[in-house]
Amino acid sequence: MRIPEFRPGVSFAVLDTYVASVSLRGRLAGPLRTRLTGQTWCISFVTVGELTNWTVLRSWGPRKLASLADWRQHVVTLPYSERVAARWGELQAHAERRGRPRPVNDTWIAACCLARDLPLATLNIKDFSDFADHDGLRIIGVNERWPSQHVLAPRAGEGRPVQHRHGRWPTSPVERTQRHIDRIRGPHCGAVDLSP
């Protein structure tokens, strides 16, 4: 699917590879599915690669491959770009400086989200919580084994998460500016720049 033009009221969410695979198999249920209802689903170019890897390793037949192709027609694929590559480099460097290097593919997925200011839907919150804590990644997720302060609550009436971790209001200049922009846009005017 081609990256869509922006229209008022269109909300986007990036699915990590696990959520994408669960959705592909028709097993996305419960609170996460509810939170993603009404949103335009996106996957990163990395998820395309990981899904393709699975199809080859598991020797998928024509029926399963057709099912994957059909599912991909209904999601937006976020491409590689210079901005995403630069953001990946920053994320990797920051994580290494903290002494917590992150897996390469998780970092690419986070970079795709952060470069376009999109939230990430994941059931593996612990894999991405470092990016949320230190880099501002917004997470839509449900995981009872992980503290709820890392799960961003959706704004009333829409699927976009706004509550910051630990339930506090944003305090940095960047967070305050984003909160101000979110207030001005309103619940039905959330344009997001997906261009590479």
C-alpha positions, 0 to 999 in steps of 0.5 A: 500500500502506498503511503497515503495523503494526510487527511483530518481525522486519519490516525496511524499506528505502526505494528511491530513484527509480532503484532503484525504476525498475530494480526496476519493469523487473525489472532489479534484480540482483546484490548490491543485490537480495540485500541487499534480499531479505526487506525490506519495500520503501518509496518516498517520495511524491517517487518516486511523483511522479517515476515519474508524471512519467516515465509522462507524458513517455514516454506510457506505454500502458495495459499499462505503466501497469498494470504500474506500478500492480501494482508499487506494490501491493507497496511501501509509499509513505511520505507527506509529514508535518510531521516530514518537511518539518521534516527537509527544511528542516534538511537543505537549510539544513545543506547550504547552510551547508556550501556544498554545496546538494543537489538538492531531490528527493534532499533530500526522499527523504533527509528521508523516510528520516531522519524515520523512521530508515530506510536508503536503497537507492541505486545513486547513492551519490554523490548521497546521500553528503553526507547520510550523512557529515553527517546520519546517513543509512544507505545500502544500496548497491553502486557500485564507482566510489565508495569502499566506506566510504560503503556500510553493511554489513548486520548478519550475518543481517539486511538492516539496515546498522549499520557506520558510514562509515570502519568505525569504531564510532559515537562521538557520543552519538546514535550510541552510543544508536542502537547500544545500541538496536540491540543491545537490539532484536536482529536480529528486533525492529527496529520502525521508526516510519513514522507521519507 
